[in-house]
Amino acid sequence: AQTLPDPVRQGNLFCSLGLAESELGGSALNDAEKHLRQAVSTYRDLSMRGALAYSLSGLGQTLERLQRDKEALEAYREAVALVELLATEVSSGDLQMFNGSRANAELYDRLIRLLLKGGQPDESFRYLERYKAKSLMDALSGLQIEAGDPKVQSLLLSVQKLAIQLRKAEKDRTRGLATSDSLRSLESRYREAVARLQKTDPSYAGLVSVGPTDLARVRQRLPQGTLLLEYFLTADQLHVFLVSADHGPQVFSAPISRRKLVLAVSELRGRIKDRQDLEGLSQELYMALIGPVQSQVNAARTLVIVPGGELYHLPFQALLDPNGQFLIEKKTIAYLSQADLLPSGSAARAPDEARLLALGNPDSSLPAATREVREIGRLFTGAEVFVEKSATLAQLARSRPVPTYLHLATHGVFNGLDPKESSLLMAGMPAHLRVRDLLEGRVSLRLQGNRLVTLSACQTHMGGNNPSALYGSLSRAFSKIGAPSVVASLWSVEDESTRQLMTDFYSQLAQGKPRGESLASAQRKLLASKEFSHPYYWAPFVLLGDWR
């Protein structure tokens, strides 16, 4: 009785009973609502946020089944606010954890879908962005995030300390060892600390909290002729949010199931890797993903794609239109993990004397990588090139001043089970540069003033077997520590074709051309070649971030 007071038992009983009745449906739904409301009341009195979120989610689903959508939305909104409160474990009690779980994803899914049903595209877009921000926190949970700025680091530590205290106090509350007032006081202090961090450095705040999405700011950051496409998959429909400088979000929907789309993406990736014919399948995906918004796409020069779910693994540039043209032949393409991460300000012009730091072939097994970095190095007067035994992590860390372009041509080691352990091979010791090392500040790598990081290696844009874990990818890690643009790969790349693509890419950059156009031009050139025309060779690389 000491570890599980009667009110907790009662709340758990009401919740379990209500969820079971809700699944039965029909006449049992009224009893389900009654029992879930009792659970909500009990957990609210006990300040058990995790259990409260879980019961509110079940209540929302029950109300939705009763066709009381307005009340269901209220329950879902409150549940989402609870799961967003903390950066790491949100829950607690012995009932259910609500962090990074399937239940968490389903909650956002139901809320966004119901908002779309009610004709509320603006709010549904904001919650979609919030879900992606929450996924980032989940993917990076357990890391000891380090900031280079002492003031930001102090604020980060304050937020993390208060989060730990709040979780402990919540557990104590279930045992009768803490009061609701003390919990509310800690929660208030936590929110204040997050607000201070958000004001000081929104980028780092995004690692520990979910902030609001400003739609006006998103539109303001999109240049004329640029179209943002953000995808949201449900069990039986695909929704495409369109945002431009003048409009949006507009929502276009297509009746295609998530299962069918996932299978098609997986099959296309398999065919690409095996150098097989793609025409029918690639055109089918084009019609599903681009077809519903074809007229708007036709009017744009640049597409900024914010994928969703398994679409993170899809090379949109390799989609074929009905006329047999690849999308990259007609458009410049950039990717973002969230619309809220659109670059601000006007496009920064590359300096007249751009500085390149290039490291390649650390284990001497990639002869084309050695040629690659040397050829790129000859394009820039301020170039430092290190190959084979000299391509060390120490060499990378000691580079001063900050390179305009940082190029790493090496082996990528992808860890699908724990993407925080994905790494780049380096010469010497330590032999690997991991996602964890970058985000925890174990490597003294300064990127303020950098224009581009290129990860010319295998699977550096892959973040895990769970698509939401994209945020744990090497590309995302470099982006998070300050790189405004990152070029990275979706699969294991071929040595010689990569050398040719990268050399041409950098020759465009050296002429002052925009990053997105430079990559598109290099991909088109390889596509037009006889030896490397298959998408396997030119389509693995994507540009994450600022394309200008």
RATARA-V160869 format. One record per pair of residues at least 12 apart in sequence whose ideal C-beta (glycine too) atoms are under 7 Angstrom apart, sorted by the first residue. I is the first residue (numbers start at 0). J is the second residue. Records with the same first field share a line. If there is no record, write none. Layout:
BEGIN
I = J + J
END
This chain:
BEGIN
1 = 174
2 = 174
4 = 175
6 = 41 + 45
7 = 45 + 92 + 173
9 = 41
10 = 38 + 41 + 42 + 45 + 50
11 = 94
13 = 34 + 37 + 38 + 41
14 = 35 + 38 + 50 + 53 + 54 + 57 + 94
16 = 34
17 = 31 + 34 + 35 + 38 + 57
18 = 57
20 = 34
21 = 57 + 60 + 61 + 64
24 = 64
28 = 61 + 64 + 65
31 = 61
32 = 58 + 61 + 62 + 65
35 = 54 + 57 + 58 + 61
36 = 58
38 = 54
39 = 51 + 54 + 55 + 58
42 = 54
45 = 172 + 173
46 = 169 + 172 + 179 + 182
47 = 91 + 92 + 169 + 173
48 = 81 + 84 + 89 + 90 + 169
49 = 89 + 90 + 91 + 92 + 95 + 96 + 97
50 = 92 + 94 + 95
51 = 81
52 = 78 + 81 + 82 + 97
53 = 94 + 95 + 97 + 102
55 = 74 + 77 + 78
56 = 75 + 78 + 102 + 106
58 = 74
59 = 71 + 74 + 75 + 78 + 109
60 = 109
62 = 74
63 = 113
68 = 113 + 117
71 = 113
72 = 113
75 = 106 + 109 + 110 + 113
76 = 110
78 = 106
79 = 106 + 107 + 110
82 = 97 + 98 + 103 + 106
83 = 129 + 133 + 209
85 = 162 + 165
86 = 136 + 162 + 207 + 208
87 = 140 + 162
88 = 166
91 = 166 + 169 + 170
92 = 173
98 = 137
99 = 137 + 140
107 = 126 + 130
108 = 233
110 = 126
111 = 123 + 126 + 127 + 231
112 = 233
114 = 126
115 = 238 + 250
120 = 248 + 249 + 250
121 = 214 + 248
124 = 214 + 240 + 248
125 = 211 + 212
127 = 229 + 231
128 = 212 + 337 + 338 + 339
129 = 209 + 212
131 = 336 + 337
132 = 205 + 209 + 210 + 337
133 = 209
134 = 467 + 470
135 = 205 + 470
136 = 206 + 207
138 = 418 + 462 + 467 + 468 + 470 + 471
139 = 206 + 438 + 470 + 471
142 = 419 + 435 + 438 + 439
143 = 439
144 = 206 + 438 + 439
145 = 439 + 440
146 = 203
150 = 199
151 = 199 + 200 + 203
154 = 192 + 195 + 196 + 199
155 = 196 + 203 + 207
157 = 192
158 = 192 + 193 + 196 + 207
161 = 185 + 188 + 189 + 192
162 = 189
164 = 185
165 = 185 + 186 + 189
168 = 181 + 182 + 185
169 = 182
193 = 207 + 208
197 = 210
202 = 479
212 = 339
217 = 242 + 338 + 339 + 341
218 = 242 + 244 + 247
220 = 341 + 342 + 343
221 = 242 + 243 + 244 + 341
222 = 244
223 = 244
224 = 299 + 300 + 301
225 = 299 + 301 + 303
226 = 241 + 243 + 295 + 296 + 299 + 302
227 = 242 + 303 + 305 + 338
228 = 241 + 292 + 302 + 304 + 305
229 = 305 + 338
230 = 305 + 306 + 307 + 310
231 = 307
232 = 257 + 260 + 307 + 308
233 = 257
234 = 256 + 257
235 = 254 + 256
236 = 252 + 253 + 254
237 = 252 + 253 + 255 + 260 + 287
238 = 250 + 252
239 = 251 + 291 + 292
241 = 292 + 295
242 = 338
251 = 291 + 292
253 = 287 + 291
255 = 287
260 = 287
261 = 309
263 = 280 + 283 + 284
264 = 309 + 310 + 312 + 313
266 = 280
267 = 280 + 281 + 284
268 = 312 + 490
271 = 317 + 534 + 535 + 538
272 = 490 + 535
274 = 533 + 535
277 = 319 + 534
278 = 319
281 = 317 + 318 + 319
282 = 319 + 321
284 = 318
285 = 318 + 319 + 320
288 = 318
289 = 318 + 326
300 = 330 + 331
301 = 330 + 331 + 333 + 515 + 546
302 = 330 + 332
303 = 333 + 335
304 = 332 + 334
305 = 335 + 337 + 338
308 = 466
309 = 466
311 = 466 + 469
312 = 466 + 489
314 = 489 + 534 + 538 + 539 + 541
315 = 332
316 = 332 + 522 + 538
317 = 534 + 538
325 = 526
327 = 519 + 522 + 523
328 = 523
331 = 515 + 516 + 519 + 546
332 = 519
333 = 515 + 542 + 546
334 = 541 + 542 + 543
336 = 469 + 470 + 475
342 = 483 + 544 + 545
346 = 513 + 547
347 = 450
349 = 403 + 450 + 508 + 511
350 = 403
352 = 380 + 381
353 = 379 + 381 + 403 + 404
354 = 381 + 402 + 403
355 = 375 + 376 + 379 + 381 + 382 + 402 + 403 + 404 + 406
356 = 383 + 398 + 402 + 405
357 = 372 + 375 + 376 + 382 + 384 + 406
358 = 372 + 385 + 390 + 394 + 395 + 407
359 = 371 + 372 + 386 + 390 + 408 + 409
360 = 386 + 387 + 390 + 408
361 = 387 + 390 + 409 + 424 + 425 + 426
362 = 424
363 = 387
365 = 494
367 = 494 + 495 + 498
368 = 408 + 409 + 494
369 = 386 + 387
370 = 498
371 = 408 + 455 + 497 + 498 + 501 + 502
372 = 384 + 386 + 406 + 408
374 = 502
375 = 406 + 501 + 502 + 505
378 = 505 + 506 + 509
379 = 509
383 = 398
387 = 426
388 = 426
389 = 426
390 = 425 + 426
391 = 425 + 426 + 427
392 = 425 + 429 + 432 + 442
393 = 427
395 = 444
396 = 442 + 443 + 444
401 = 445 + 446 + 447 + 448 + 449
402 = 449
403 = 449 + 450
404 = 450 + 451 + 508
405 = 449 + 452
406 = 453 + 455
407 = 423 + 453 + 454 + 455 + 456
408 = 455
409 = 423 + 424 + 425 + 456
410 = 424 + 456 + 457
411 = 423 + 454 + 456 + 457 + 458 + 459 + 473
412 = 424 + 431
413 = 457 + 458 + 461
415 = 463 + 464
416 = 464
418 = 434 + 462 + 463 + 468 + 471 + 472
419 = 434 + 435 + 471
420 = 433 + 435
421 = 433 + 434 + 472 + 473
423 = 454 + 456 + 473
434 = 471 + 473 + 476
437 = 476 + 477 + 480
438 = 476 + 479 + 480
444 = 480
446 = 480 + 481 + 482
447 = 481
449 = 481 + 482
450 = 483 + 484
451 = 484 + 486 + 514
452 = 477 + 482 + 485
453 = 486
454 = 473 + 474 + 485 + 486 + 487 + 488
455 = 497 + 501
456 = 488
457 = 488 + 491 + 492
458 = 488 + 490 + 491
459 = 472 + 473 + 474 + 487 + 488
460 = 472 + 474 + 487 + 488 + 489 + 541 + 543
461 = 489
462 = 475
473 = 487
474 = 487 + 543
478 = 543 + 544
483 = 544 + 545
484 = 514 + 542 + 544 + 545
485 = 543 + 544
486 = 518 + 540 + 542
487 = 540 + 541 + 543
488 = 539 + 540
489 = 539 + 541
490 = 539
492 = 539
493 = 536
496 = 525 + 531 + 536
499 = 525 + 531
500 = 521 + 522 + 525 + 537 + 540
503 = 521 + 524
504 = 517 + 518 + 521
507 = 520 + 521
513 = 546 + 547
514 = 542 + 545 + 546 + 547
515 = 542 + 546
518 = 540 + 542
522 = 537
525 = 537
END
